[in-house]
Amino acid sequence: MHKDSSVIIVITVILAILGILVGYSVEGLRTNLQSFLIKQFILMFIGGGCFIALLFYDYHKLFKPVNLWLLTIICFLGLIAVLFFGELRNGARRWLNIFGVFSLQPSEFAKIAVLVTIAWYLSRFYNMLKGFYFGILFPILLALVYCMFIVLENDQGTPTVIMTTVLCMMFVAGIHRKYLLIGAGIFGGIFAFFVISKPHRIDRIIYTWFPECDPSGKGWHIIQSLVSFYRGNLLGVGIGAGEQKLDYLPEAHRDFPFSIIGEEMGMLGAILVVILFLLLIYYGFEIARKSPDLQGSLLAMGITCMIGIQAIIMMMVNIGILPVKGMCLPLISSGGSSFIANMFMLGCLVNIGFQEVRTESPSYWKAFIFLNLSNPIK
């Protein structure tokens, strides 16, 4: 087994265990322990099954037309269904209630569809990426179609992660910097419009940076999140012994898992999580660099950026740099759809690592960011 893939597997297992500990602390001690264990077993069975299955499923098969169309159609049906039949929670309609047994969040699986679609497009039309239409307009439009449906669910965080990841993949594919700046400008303009169109979003940004202006109202969440790290000190108060989750931090298991770790496992626990995600990003980049073809490089880069960017955003949210986004900290936050989707992506990443090459392939088939940055497509 290759070193890069082995490290990714170890990191995945450790992060999943940390997620179980956070879930046990927040849910297991406050609700029925038996139901919590059953839920975790089901998630581990499905998520672990996806991870193991992808280890032995050649990632090239994802790009076959029948699989690509099937993945795209299923994701779009889910995104459309949630707009009409979705369950409304905290002002957002993101979840489909399946027979009253469990909830499904289609936007989490849409990330996979976006990654596979963009990786296929950039590799399929590689020789045409020097032009404006094929180089910037079409891939941006492909991603925006998915993001449009997700935004209608009142979710701005997920489209931000998706579009940032797509721009990274386009950069890796060697698209001209001028076009990348245009794409970044389009995305930045759309993002700014959605922020200023709703005054409460501006308020969230202001009170995230200056929570003391309204400590018992809009700044409450951030202050309590920071208190978690203060209470945890270096070694933490112990698993399950934290107090901030007791109605001080709403949705602590989903929105503030990093804060819970900071309180119960201390600064050392929080640093461990940061190191794990940084290692995941590094070895994900290594897998992308050593991939035997451009499709593998782009898909590995997309998976690494998708998980890494979301992890960084969520940790920044928990330490008061960014406003709460309603997303999950990969593999740690409570959220079945997010866990299964991330396990799917990581299994695919490891599979790409299994097929890495020992000798360097021609730069034509490699990501320019790693091998030939000085000579991008012009």
N, C-alpha and C positions, 0 to 999 in steps of 0.2 A: 504493500500500500504506500502511496506517495506521501511524503511528509506534509505537504500543504493540506491535502484532504484529511489526513489524520488529525491535524490540529483543528480544522474546522469541526470535525466530529466531536472532539473533546470539548471544544468551546460550546457547541450546541447542547451537549449533555449537561454541562455545568450551568448554563443559562436556564435550561429547562428545570433543573433542580432548584435554582434560586426562585424561579417562578412559582414552583410548588410551595416553597417555604413562605413566600409573600402571600400567596393565596390562602395557605393554612392560617397564617397570622391574622389576616383580615376577615376571611370567611369561615374558616374551619373552627375557630374558637368562638364565633358569634352565632353560628347556625348549627344545624345538625351535622356532626362530624361524619356520620355515615354517608349522608347525601353528598357532602363535599368530596369524600374519597371516591365515591362512585363517579361523580362528575370528572374528577381528575383522571381516573382510570380510563374512562371513555375517551377523553381528550388525548391522553398519552397513546392509547391504542390506535386512534385514527391518525393523529399527527405522526406518531412513530412509524405507523404503517406506511404513510405517504413518504416519509423520509427514507425508510429502508427500500421501498419499491423504487424510488427515484435513483437510489444508489446503483441499481442494476438495469435501469431503463436508459438506453442510449439517448442522450439529449437531442441528437439529430432527428429523432422521430417526431419531436415536438414541432418541427418545421415542415413536416409533410402537410400538403394542402388539406387533407381530410381532418387531421388533428388540429391544424390551425383554425380552420373554419368552425370546427366543433367547439373549440375553446372560446372563440370569439362570440358565436351565437349564444352559448350558454351564459356567458358573462353579461351580454347585452340583455338577454331575457331577464336575468336577475336584477340588473340595474333598472330596467323598466318596471318590473313587478313591484320593486320596493317603493316606487313612487306612488303606486296606486293602492297597494295592499300592505305597505310597510307599517311597522309599529312605531308610534311617535314616542320618543323619549327625550326629555330635556330640550324640546324644541326642534329636534332633528329626527328625520325619518330615514333611518339607515338599516333597519333590521327587518327581516322577514320571519314571522312566527310560523314555524313548521309544525302543524297539527298540535300546537300547544305544548309540544315536548321540548323543543329547543329553538333558538333564534339563529339566523344566518345573516351575515353581513356581506352582501355581494361585492361591495367596493374593495374588500380585502382580496378577493379572488380576481378582480379586475386588474389589480397590479400585475398578476402573473400574465394575463392576456396582453397587457401593454408591453411588458418586457419581451415576450416571445414575438409579438407583432413587429415591434421596432427593430429587434435584432434581425428578424427575417428581412424586413424592408431594407435596412442599411447594408446587409450583405448581398441581397438579391440585386439591388441597384447601385452597387458599389462604384462602378465605372461612370455613373451618371450623377454622383453626388457633388461634382464640381459646379453644377448649375444651380440656380436659385430655386427653381421649382422642386426638383428632386432632392436638392441638398438641404433645404430648410422648410419650404412651404408644406410639402406633402407629409413629412414626418411630424411636423408640429400639428397639422390638422388631424392626423391619425390619433395623436395623444389627446388633443382637445375634445374629440368626440367622446371619449371615455370620461374626461374631466367634466364635461358639461353635465352629464347625467349625475355625476357624483356631487357637483355643486348644487344641483336641484334638491339633493337630500339635505341641504344646509350643512355641508361638510366642506370646509375650505382647506383643512390641513392635508388631507389625502391628495387632492389635486396638486398642492404645492410640492409634495414629495415626488409625485409622479412626473411632473414637468421638469423639476430639477434633475431627476434621474435621466430623463430622456435627453436633456441638454448635455449631460455628462457622456451618455452613449454616443451622441452625435459628435462630440469633441473627440472621443476615442476613435471614431470611425474616420477621422481626418477631414471633416467638413471645414471649409475655409473659415478662419476666425471672424471675418467680416460678417458672414452669414450667421455665425453663432451669436455675435453681438446683436444682430437683428432679432434672432429668436429670443434671446434673453430680454431684449427690450419689449418685444410683444408680450412675453409672459409677465414681465415686471409691470407693464401698463395695465394688463388685465387684473393682476393681483392688487395693484393700487386702487383700481376702480372698485373692486369688491370691498376693500377696506374702508374707503371714504364714503361708499354708498350707504353704509350703516353706521350711525354715530356710536352705537354701543361697542363696535369693534375698535374704534379709536379709543374709547374709554378703557377697554380692556388692556390696550397697549400702555396707556398712560398709568393706569393703576398697577400694572405689572412692574413698571420701573419705579413708581412712587407709591407703594402700597400704604405708606403711613398717612397719605392724604385721606384715606377712608378705611381705617384699620378694622372696623367692625362691619364693613359692607363689601365694596368691590375689591378691596385689598386684602380681605380676610384669608382667602385661599393661599396666596403667596406668602403672607406672614406666617401662617401655620405650617406651610411647607418648609420654610427656613427654620422655624422653631424645631422641626423634626431633626434636622442636621445638628442644631445646637444641643438638643437633648442627647443625641447619640454619642457625641464626643468622639473619642478615638475607637473604642471597642464596642460601643452600642449598649443598649439596655437589655438585650437578649431577645431571641425569637419569641414573638407573641406577647412581649411585655411592653410594647410601645403603646402610648396613650393617644397620639395624634390621630390615629385611625378611628378613634371612638367619637365620631361625629364632628371632629375638628376639620378633617379633610374629607370632603364629599367624594364619592367614587375613588377612594384611596387606592383600591386594588387595580384600578384601570388608569386613572389620570396621574396618580402620584406614587407609583411603586418604587421609584428611585428614592423618594423621601422616606418611605417606610424602611427601605434597606439602610439609609443613612441613620435612622433613629435606632433600629433594632440590631444592626450589624456594625454600626459606627462608621467613622471615616474610612477605616480599612476596608469594610465591605463595599462602600461606595467606590473607592479607588479600584477595587477588584473588578467591579462591573465595568468601569471605564476602560481598564486594561483589556478585559475580555473583548469588548466591542472594537477597540483599536486593533487588537490582534486579528479579529475576524476580518476587519477591513484590509489589513495588510496582507493576510494570506489569501483573501479573496482577490486582491489585485495580483498577487503572484500566480494564482490559478488562471486569471485572465491573461497574464503575460505569457504563460507557457501553454496556452490552449493551442491545439493543433490546427485550428482554422478561425476565420474571422467571426463566424457565427458563435463559436464557443467563447471567444474573447469578449464579444459584445454582450452575450447573455450573462457571462460571469461578472462582467463589470456592472451591468444593470442590476443584478441581484445584490451585489456587494453595496452599490450606492443606495439602492432602495432600502435595504435594512440599515445600513450605516447612517444615512441621512436621517431616517426616522428615529433611530436611537439617539443621535446627537440632539435633534430637536426636542425629544421628550426629556432628556436629561437637562437641557437648557431651560425647559419649562419648569422643571422641578426646583431649579435653583434661582428662579426669578428673572431670567434673561428674556424669555419669550412668554407670551400669554398662553393660557391653556388651549390646546388644539383639539382635544377629544380623540386623540389617537392612542395607540398602545406602544409601550416599550417592548420591542420584539422579544418574544418568548418568556417575558417576565410578567407583563400585565395580564390581568384576567381578561380573557376574550377568546372564545373557542375558534372563531373564524380566523382571527389574526394568527393564532398559534398554528393552526393547520396550514394556512397559506405560507407562513414563514418556514415551517418544516418542509413543505413542498419545495420552496425556493432553495433552501439550504441543501436538501437532498440532491437537487439538480446541480448546484454548485460543486458538491463533492464529486458527482458523476463526471463533470467536466474535468475536475482535477485528476480523476483516475486516468483520463485519456491525454494528459499533458505530455508534451514532447520533451525529450532530453536535449535535442539539438535545435538550434534556432531555425525557424521556418523563414522563407522569404518575407521581406517586409510587406509585400502585397497582401499577405494573409494575416498580418498582425496588427494590433492596435497601435496607432502612431504615437500615442502618448508614451508608450514604453520603448519602442524600438527606433522610430524614425521621425521624431517630433520636429527635427530641423527641416524635414522635407514633406510637409503636409500636402494634401490635394490642393491644387491651385486652379 
